[in-house]
Amino acid sequence: MPKTSVQTLGGAALWVIVVVLSLLAPNAPAVGHGLSPAPAGSVVSPASHSGETGQLRVRVRGVASGRVIVRGPQRYKRLLHRTKLLRGLRPGNYRIRTRRVEVSGAWVRPARSTRLRRVKSGMRARVTARYLQLNRPVQAPAPLPSQSPDPTPDPVGETVSLCDATIVPAELGRIDDSRLPEISGMTVSAADADRLWVHNDRNNPARLTAIDRSGRVQAQFSIRGAPGTDWEDLAAGSALLDDSDHLYVADIGDNGADRDFITVHRVPEPRVGVTGSTIEDVETMTLRYPGRSLDAEALLIDPQTGDLVILTRAEHTALIFSSAWAPGEATLTLRGEIAHVGPVTAADVSADGTELLLRRSPGSKHTTLYWRNAAAEPVWERLLEPADCRLPDPSASMSEAIAFARDGSGYLTVDEGLGRPITAYRR
């Protein structure tokens, strides 16, 4: 039989099979009804085979991105170049391979080449494909004239991770003013990078105090209608949302776990002038936990959304709560927990949202935990994953306040008590 006849007969036989299958399964898509076949090499989502599916978030981190291969059941295969949430996955084991890549003529190898994750029905699994950080940022070569630059460049590598930096602590000054006997909250001014805003812990006057980096008091302000039950932390508004000219005061301490509600006050950053002024323009949010009352000492403002993120203080586990900012009353949403972290006393997020710091109660050699957040995940979601590293604290300080420097050079801490230091940790 001629070759063309074989092809014709094969096509006719295929058509008959499709028609029979269509009669047996009327809801199944048929050939020739506006549906295009999947292109070669593409993957059809497993969701079309079963209603039991799960998700896998693959986070690509490091100075380079790309060549991350995900394989799974039913010959599933995906090649990723950036962080990606894979949806509609069949339950089973998924192998994530990270291949080395070339950046500016140098090979960058992955920190771990292969990982395995179990995807379950109705649940989301997570995995991080991490490339080793270099000692300095890597600039990608300029595109050739015939090429167009990547419209969405990978932000990783613009700043050296604190995990890979040589951190040099430097004492900037000391707190010698009797008006600041027990500092528990601190943030850096958006108007003046050399100015710090601080406040005292409970049993002290509830005032916002501006100090310079040497510890000298510049001004003090009270807040109208906010006498302060237990002020514990201070945060600056999001620079990405044009809110950096506001301060958030967290009245969230509850040592006896008996408060009916906690409060967060939002005020415009005061102009330093006359000491003893009162801030009249104040917005207040009254918050309740979904269960019992809890003690907390750490507040973060998510730079991407402006949401409040509160971390509770307990002996072993910190609970993560969040709420959108809206003056009035609200119930916090429980997002998860950070296990085996110890009492959390402070936290901060960098102005661009790419770095997170969490301060633990003194008593450990490593009291500061660090997360890189180059993929701009929600702050609470990033905190659910293990910290990238623990930063050593050579001064063994008694600090309950921590804040990123505005210039991205590192972070600062201030210790409780008179005569205690303000320390800058520079990368």
N, C-alpha and C positions, 0 to 999 in steps of 0.2 A: 504494500500500500504506500502511496507517495507520502512524503513527510507532511505536506499540507493537509492531507486527509486525516492524519493522526491528530493534528492540532485542532481541526474542526470537530472531530468526534470527541476529543477531550473537552472542548468548550461546551458542546451540547450536553455531555454527561454531567459536567459541573453544574450546568443550568438546571437539569432535572433534579439533581441532589438538593440544590438550593430551594427549588419550588416545593419539594417534598418536605424539607425541614420547615419551610414557612407554613405549610398546612398543619404540621404537627405542633408548631409553636407560633400562633398567630401574632404574638406581640414581639417576636424577634425581628430585627431589622433585616431587610432583604436587599440583594444587589440591585442597583439601578434605581434606587429611591432617594437620590440626593445625598447618600452617605459615601464619603471618600475613604478608601482604605488607608490604614496608618502607613506613613512613609517608612521606608526601610531604616532599620536601626532604632526606631522609636519604641516606646514602651506603652502599652495599653494599661490604664490604671486597673489594678486588681479589684477596684470597687465594682466593676462591671460583672464580676464573677460571683460575688457574695456580699451580703449586707454586713458581714462581720469584718470590719476593717479597723485599723489603728493608724497612728501618725508617728512620724519620726522627725525630730528637729536635728539637723546636722549643722553644727556651728563650725565654720572654717575660720581659724584664728592664726595670727602670726604675721610675719612681714610679707608673706607671699600668699596668693590664693590660687586655687585650681588643682586639677588632677586628683580630685577626691572621688573615688568610685564606690558606689553603694550597690551591693548585690543581695538578692533575697529569693524567696520562694518563687516558683513558676518562671524561672530564668529572668527575674527582675533585675534591671541594671540601670543606673543613672550616673551620669558624670556631672559633678558639681564644681562650680568655680567660686561660689560664695555661700554664706549661710542660707539654708533653705529648709522650709517646713514641707516634708513629703506627706501628702495626705492619701487616704484610701488604700493603705497598704494591707495586704493579707497578713494575718497573724503568723509569726514564725521568727526565725533568726535572720538578722541582716548583718552582713559583713561590710565594714567600712574600711577601705584601704586609702592611705594617703601617700602619694608618690612624691618624690623629690622634684623640685622645680628650679629653674634658673632665673635669677634676678640680677640684673646688671652684671652679667658675666660670671656670677658666682652661684654655685649650687647650694640651695637651701634644703636641708633634709627635714622630714617630719620628726616631731618629738617621739611619736609612736606610730609605726607604719600601719598596723592593723588593729581594729577594734571590733567587737561583736556586741550587738544589742538585740534584745528580745522585744518584739512588737506584739502587744496584746490587743484584742478586740476592744474598741471603745476607749483606748487609753493612748497617751502620748509618751513616747520614749525620747530620750535626749542623748546626744553623743557629741563630743568635741574633737574635731580633726585639727590638731595644733601643729603649726610649724615653729621651729626654733627661732626665737628672737635673736637678732644680731645686736652687737654692742652699740650700734648707731643706726639711725633711720636709713632706709635704702630708697634712693630715688630711682624710679623706673626710667629707662632710656627714653628720650624724646621720640615720638612716632615719626616714621618716614613721611615725606611729603604726600605720598599716595595713600597714607593711612589716616584715619580719623581717631582722635584720642577717645579713650573710654569715657562715655558720658557720666558714668557713676563710679569714679575711682574708689578703690578700697581705702578706707581711712586708716587701716592698721599700718603702723610703721611711722606715722607722722610724729609720734611721741614714744620714746623708749619706755617700755613697761617698767614699773618700779621693781618688778621681780628680777629684771635683768640689769638694772642700774646699780651703780656703786653709790649707795646713799651716804651722804656726809651730814651728820647732825651738827648744828651750830647754834649756840645760845645767843639769842638776840637781846635779851634783857631779863629783868625780874619784876615780879609783882610786889611792890613795896607799899602800895596805897591801902590804908586800913578800910577803905570802902569796898575792897574786893577780897574778902577773906576766904571765899570758897567758890571759885569760878567753875561752872558746870556746862556752859554753852558758849560757842564761839563761831563766828563766820567772818570772812574777809569782806570789807566794804567794796561795793561796785563802783563807788565814786572815787575812792582813793585806795590803791592797792597796798599802801603802807598803813592803813587804818584797820583795826580789828574791832568788831562789835562783840561784847561779852556780857554775861549776866551771872549773878550769884545763884547758888543752890538755895533750897528752902531755908526758912528761919533767918533770912536776910531780906532787906528791902528789895522789892521787885522793880528793878530799874535796868534799862538798857544803858550800857556804858561804852563809850568810844575810847579806845586806847591806841597809842602808836606801838610800833614793834618793840620798843624798848620797855614798854609797860607803863608809860606815863599816861594818866587819865586826861582825856581831852574834853569830855562832856558826859553828862548823865541825863537820862530822860525817863520819866514815868509814863505809863500808858493809861489813858482815861478808861475807867471801867474794867481795868485788869489788875486787881490788887496782887494776884499771884498766889495760888495755892502751893504749887511746887514746880517752878520753872526748871526745866531740865536740859533743853537743847535750843539751838538757834540755827536757822537756815536762811540762805538768800534765795530769792525767787529765780525763776528760769531765765537765763539770758537768751535762750532760743525762742522764748515766747514774749520777749520784751517786758519781762517782769523782774529783771535783776535789780531794779531800784526799790524793791520791797523786801522787808524782813519778816520771817515767820517765827513767832515765839511759841515754843511748845510747852504749855502748862500740862504736862502729862505724867508727872511723878505721882506715885501712889504706893508708898512703902507699906501701908497697912492693907492695901487691896480692898478699900472700902469706899472709894469715890463712886458716886452715881454716874458721873460723866467727867470727861477731860475736855480741855479747850486748846485751840490753836488760834493765835491772834496774828493778823496780817496788817502791817503798818508800812507806810512809806519810809525809806531810809531817812532819818532826820539829818538836817543840816547842822553841822557842828558849829555851835555859837555860844549860847548862854547856858551854863549848867543850871539844872533845876527846872528846865522846860518840861511841859507835858504834851505828849502826842495826842491830838484830838481826833485825827482821822484814823480810825481803827475798825477793822472788820473781824468778827469773831465767829468761829465755827465750833459748835458744841458736839462732841463725839461720844458715842457709847460703843462698848464692845458687844459683840453678839452673844456673849455668855456672861461669865463672871467678870468682876473688876480685875484689872491687871496693872502692874507697875511697868513703866517704860521710861527710857532716858534718851532715846535716839529718834530723830526726825530727819527725813530726807524729802526733798522736793524733786520729783522726776522732771528733768529738763525737757523731755519730749512732750509730756502731757500736762505738767503742772500739778499732778496728783500728789497727795500726801502719802508718805510711806512711814509707818511707825513700827519700830522694833521693840518688843517687850524685853524686860530684864528679868531673868530667872537664873537659877543656879546652873542649869545645864543647857536648856533649849530656849532659843529666842523665837517667838512667834512673829510672823510678818503680817501686818494689816495695812490696808490702803483705803483711800477714799478720794474721789474727785473733790477739788476745792470748790465749795459753794457756801457762803456765809449762811448760818442757820444751824439746824440740827441734822444729824445723820448718824447712821450706824456703820461702823467700820466693817470692811470685808476681810475675812481671814484668807490669806493667800497661801500659807504654808509655814514651814518652820526651818530653822537652821539648828541642826542637832549638834550636841557636844561642843557648843561654842562658848559656854560660860556666860556670866553676866555682861550684857552689852551696855556700855556707858555713853557711846557717842557714835556718830556716823556722818559721812559727807559724800557728795558726788561732785565731780569736777564740773566746771561751767559748761563744757561741751557734752557732758554725759558719758564720756568714754571710760571713766575710771570711778571706782567706788572704794571707800575706806570704811572699815568698821573697827571701832575701838572697844576692847574688852577690859574687864576689871583687872587692875594690877595683880600681880602674883604669878604671872607667867613670863618667861623670857621673851616670848613673842606675843605682844598684846594687841598688835594691829594686823588685821586681815585685809587683803587687797584683791579686787576683781578688776579685770580689764573688760570693757563693755563696748568694743569697737563696732559691734553689730547693732548698737542702739536698741537693745532689747529693753522692755519695761524694767525699771529698777527692781521691782519686787520679784520679777521672773528670773533675772540674773542672779539675785541673791539665793535662789533656791538651788543653784549649782555650787559645787565646791569652790572655795576661794582659790585663786591662782597661786597665791603664796602667803606666807606669814612674814611680816617685816620685823626684823629684830629691833629692839628698843634698848640701845646700849646704856641709856641713862636710867633705866628701870624707874621711869617716872610714875607719878601718881596722877596723871592727867585724866580728866573726864571730858575733855574738849578737844576736838580735832577739826581741821579745815584745810581744804586744798588752797594752795596759793593761786592767785588769779592769773599769774603769768605762766602757769604750767610747770614751774620749776620743781615742784614737790608739794609738801604739806607742812602744816604747823600744828604744834600742840602747846597747851598751856596747863601748868600743874595747879592743883588745889593748894591753897595756903599762902600766907605772906612769905615773901622772900623766895618763892619758887620760880623756876625759869619759864620763859617763852622760848621754845625750841623750833628751829626750822630744819626740816629734813629735805635736803636738796639732792636731786638725781644728777 
